[in-house]
Amino acid sequence: MSPHPLIIVIKMARLPIAPINRIIRNARAERVSEDASAELAMLLEEYGTKIARKAVNLARHAGRKTVKREDILIAAD
């Protein structure tokens, strides 16, 4: 037996699945698998985090602690 046990890490999104499911259904999907909703949730969270980090940097560069709507819009562009 190996001295190091096998550890499997499963990344789970913190976004609720029901609203993600609705987003996919609003895109006219007839059926949505749980895996599809979970995957989209993870992708949206990753993308949202990248935008948020850029927006925080923009706010700091402007000498602010508060992230404003404009920061998010610029970061997302």
LORO-919737 format. One record per atom (N, C-alpha, C): atom name; chain; x, y, z; residue in one letter. Coordinates in steps of 0.02 Angstrom, whole numbers, plus 32768, in hexadecimal, padded with zeros to 4 digits. Layout:
residues N
- CA/A/X/Y/Z/A
...
This chain:
residues 77
- N/A/8029/7FC5/8000/M
- CA/A/8000/8000/8000/M
- C/A/802C/803E/8000/M
- N/A/8017/8070/7FDA/S
- CA/A/803B/80AE/7FD4/S
- C/A/803A/80D5/8016/S
- N/A/8071/80F9/8026/P
- CA/A/8071/811F/8065/P
- C/A/8042/815C/8061/P
- N/A/802E/816F/8025/H
- CA/A/8002/81A9/801D/H
- C/A/7FBE/8191/8002/H
- N/A/7F8A/819B/8028/P
- CA/A/7F48/8186/8010/P
- C/A/7F32/81B1/7FD5/P
- N/A/7F0A/8194/7FAB/L
- CA/A/7EEF/81B8/7F72/L
- C/A/7EB8/81E7/7F8A/L
- N/A/7EBF/8226/7F7A/I
- CA/A/7E8D/8258/7F8D/I
- C/A/7E6E/8274/7F4D/I
- N/A/7E2D/8272/7F49/I
- CA/A/7E0A/828C/7F10/I
- C/A/7DE5/82CB/7F27/I
- N/A/7DF2/8302/7F03/V
- CA/A/7DD1/8341/7F13/V
- C/A/7D9D/834F/7EDE/V
- N/A/7D60/835B/7EF5/I
- CA/A/7D29/836C/7EC7/I
- C/A/7D17/83B4/7ED4/I
- N/A/7D1F/83DD/7EA0/K
- CA/A/7D0F/8424/7EA8/K
- C/A/7CC5/842E/7E9D/K
- N/A/7CA5/844E/7ECD/M
- CA/A/7C5E/845C/7EC9/M
- C/A/7C54/84A8/7EC8/M
- N/A/7C27/84BE/7E9F/A
- CA/A/7C17/8505/7E9E/A
- C/A/7BEE/8517/7EDB/A
- N/A/7BF5/8555/7EF0/R
- CA/A/7BCE/856C/7F29/R
- C/A/7B8D/858D/7F13/R
- N/A/7B85/8596/7ED2/L
- CA/A/7B46/85B3/7EB9/L
- C/A/7B0F/857F/7EBE/L
- N/A/7AD2/8595/7ECF/P
- CA/A/7A9B/8566/7ED2/P
- C/A/7A8A/854A/7E8D/P
- N/A/7A7A/850B/7E8A/I
- CA/A/7A6D/84E9/7E4A/I
- C/A/7A2B/84FD/7E2B/I
- N/A/79F7/8509/7E53/A
- CA/A/79B5/8519/7E37/A
- C/A/79B5/8556/7E08/A
- N/A/79D4/858E/7E1C/P
- CA/A/79D6/85C7/7DED/P
- C/A/79FE/85B8/7DAE/P
- N/A/7A32/858F/7DB5/I
- CA/A/7A5A/857D/7D7A/I
- C/A/7A30/8552/7D4B/I
- N/A/7A0A/8525/7D68/N
- CA/A/79DC/84FB/7D41/N
- C/A/79AB/8527/7D1B/N
- N/A/7991/855B/7D3C/R
- CA/A/7962/858A/7D1C/R
- C/A/7983/85AF/7CE2/R
- N/A/79C2/85C2/7CEA/I
- CA/A/79E5/85E4/7CB4/I
- C/A/79E8/85B7/7C77/I
- N/A/79F7/8578/7C81/I
- CA/A/79FB/854A/7C48/I
- C/A/79B6/853F/7C2A/I
- N/A/7983/8539/7C54/R
- CA/A/793E/8530/7C3B/R
- C/A/7926/856F/7C16/R
- N/A/793A/85AA/7C2E/N
- CA/A/7928/85E8/7C0B/N
- C/A/7949/85ED/7BC7/N
- N/A/797E/85C6/7BBD/A
- CA/A/799F/85C2/7B7C/A
- C/A/797C/858E/7B4F/A
- N/A/7942/8578/7B65/R
- CA/A/7915/854C/7B41/R
- C/A/7929/8501/7B42/R
- N/A/794D/84ED/7B76/A
- CA/A/795B/84A6/7B7E/A
- C/A/791C/8483/7B97/A
- N/A/790C/844A/7B7B/E
- CA/A/78D2/8424/7B92/E
- C/A/78E1/8400/7BD3/E
- N/A/791D/83E5/7BD7/R
- CA/A/7932/83C1/7C13/R
- C/A/797A/83D5/7C23/R
- N/A/798B/83D4/7C63/V
- CA/A/79CE/83E7/7C79/V
- C/A/79E6/83B4/7CAC/V
- N/A/7A20/8397/7C9F/S
- CA/A/7A3C/8368/7CCF/S
- C/A/7A5B/838D/7D0A/S
- N/A/7A5E/836C/7D42/E
- CA/A/7A7C/8389/7D7E/E
- C/A/7AC5/8399/7D71/E
- N/A/7AE7/836D/7D4C/D
- CA/A/7B2D/8378/7D3C/D
- C/A/7B36/83B7/7D12/D
- N/A/7B08/83C3/7CE3/A
- CA/A/7B0D/83FF/7CB9/A
- C/A/7B05/843E/7CE3/A
- N/A/7AD5/843E/7D10/S
- CA/A/7ACA/8478/7D3B/S
- C/A/7B06/8484/7D69/S
- N/A/7B21/844E/7D84/A
- CA/A/7B5C/8454/7DB0/A
- C/A/7B98/846E/7D8A/A
- N/A/7BA2/8456/7D4D/E
- CA/A/7BDB/846D/7D25/E
- C/A/7BD5/84B6/7D14/E
- N/A/7B99/84CC/7CFF/L
- CA/A/7B8F/8513/7CEF/L
- C/A/7B99/853D/7D2E/L
- N/A/7B82/8526/7D67/A
- CA/A/7B8C/854B/7DA6/A
- C/A/7BD6/8555/7DB4/A
- N/A/7BFE/8520/7DAA/M
- CA/A/7C46/8526/7DB6/M
- C/A/7C66/8557/7D85/M
- N/A/7C53/8553/7D46/L
- CA/A/7C6E/8581/7D14/L
- C/A/7C5B/85C9/7D22/L
- N/A/7C1C/85D5/7D34/L
- CA/A/7C06/8619/7D44/L
- C/A/7C2A/8634/7D81/L
- N/A/7C35/8609/7DB2/E
- CA/A/7C58/861F/7DEE/E
- C/A/7CA1/8631/7DDE/E
- N/A/7CC1/8609/7DB5/E
- CA/A/7D06/8617/7DA2/E
- C/A/7D0A/8659/7D7A/E
- N/A/7CDD/8661/7D4A/Y
- CA/A/7CDC/869E/7D21/Y
- C/A/7CCC/86DB/7D4D/Y
- N/A/7C9B/86D4/7D78/G
- CA/A/7C88/870A/7DA5/G
- C/A/7CC0/871E/7DD4/G
- N/A/7CE6/86EE/7DEC/T
- CA/A/7D1E/86FC/7E18/T
- C/A/7D54/8723/7DF3/T
- N/A/7D61/8710/7DB4/K
- CA/A/7D93/8735/7D8C/K
- C/A/7D7E/877D/7D82/K
- N/A/7D3F/8788/7D72/I
- CA/A/7D25/87CC/7D69/I
- C/A/7D2A/87F2/7DAA/I
- N/A/7D17/87D2/7DE1/A
- CA/A/7D19/87F4/7E22/A
- C/A/7D60/8808/7E35/A
- N/A/7D90/87DD/7E28/R
- CA/A/7DD6/87EE/7E38/R
- C/A/7DED/882B/7E10/R
- N/A/7DDC/882C/7DCF/K
- CA/A/7DEE/8865/7DA6/K
- C/A/7DCC/88A4/7DBF/K
- N/A/7D8C/889F/7DD2/A
- CA/A/7D67/88D8/7DEC/A
- C/A/7D85/88F2/7E2D/A
- N/A/7D9A/88C6/7E58/V
- CA/A/7DBA/88DA/7E97/V
- C/A/7DFA/8901/7E88/V
- N/A/7E21/88E8/7E58/N
- CA/A/7E5F/890B/7E46/N
- C/A/7E50/8950/7E29/N
- N/A/7E1B/8955/7E01/L
- CA/A/7E08/8996/7DE6/L
- C/A/7DF4/89C7/7E1D/L
- N/A/7DCE/89AF/7E4D/A
- CA/A/7DB9/89D9/7E85/A
- C/A/7DF6/89F0/7EAE/A
- N/A/7E22/89C2/7EBC/R
- CA/A/7E5F/89D3/7EE2/R
- C/A/7E8A/8A05/7EBD/R
- N/A/7E91/89FB/7E7C/H
- CA/A/7EB8/8A29/7E52/H
- C/A/7E9A/8A70/7E55/H
- N/A/7E58/8A74/7E5A/A
- CA/A/7E35/8AB4/7E5F/A
- C/A/7E35/8ACF/7EA7/A
- N/A/7E54/8AAB/7ED5/G
- CA/A/7E58/8AC2/7F1A/G
- C/A/7E18/8AB5/7F42/G
- N/A/7DF1/8A84/7F2C/R
- CA/A/7DB2/8A74/7F4E/R
- C/A/7DB5/8A2F/7F6D/R
- N/A/7D90/8A25/7FA2/K
- CA/A/7D87/89E3/7FC0/K
- C/A/7D48/89C3/7FA4/K
- N/A/7D1A/89EC/7F8B/T
- CA/A/7CDA/89D4/7F72/T
- C/A/7CDE/89C4/7F28/T
- N/A/7CC8/8989/7F16/V
- CA/A/7CC3/8975/7ED0/V
- C/A/7C80/8990/7EB6/V
- N/A/7C83/89B6/7E81/K
- CA/A/7C47/89D3/7E64/K
- C/A/7C31/89AD/7E26/K
- N/A/7BF4/89BC/7E12/R
- CA/A/7BD7/899D/7DD6/R
- C/A/7C06/89A7/7D99/R
- N/A/7C20/89E3/7D93/E
- CA/A/7C4D/89F3/7D5B/E
- C/A/7C8A/89C7/7D5A/E
- N/A/7CA5/89B7/7D95/D
- CA/A/7CDF/898B/7D9A/D
- C/A/7CCE/8946/7D7E/D
- N/A/7C93/892D/7D8F/I
- CA/A/7C7E/88EB/7D77/I
- C/A/7C76/88ED/7D2B/I
- N/A/7C56/8921/7D12/L
- CA/A/7C4B/8926/7CC9/L
- C/A/7C8E/892A/7CA3/L
- N/A/7CBC/8951/7CBC/I
- CA/A/7CFE/8957/7C9B/I
- C/A/7D23/8914/7C9F/I
- N/A/7D21/88F5/7CDA/A
- CA/A/7D44/88B5/7CE3/A
- C/A/7D27/887E/7CB7/A
- N/A/7CE7/8881/7CAA/A
- CA/A/7CC6/884D/7C82/A
- C/A/7CD1/8856/7C37/A
- N/A/7CE5/8893/7C23/D
- CA/A/7CED/88A2/7BDC/D
- C/A/7D2A/8882/7BBE/D
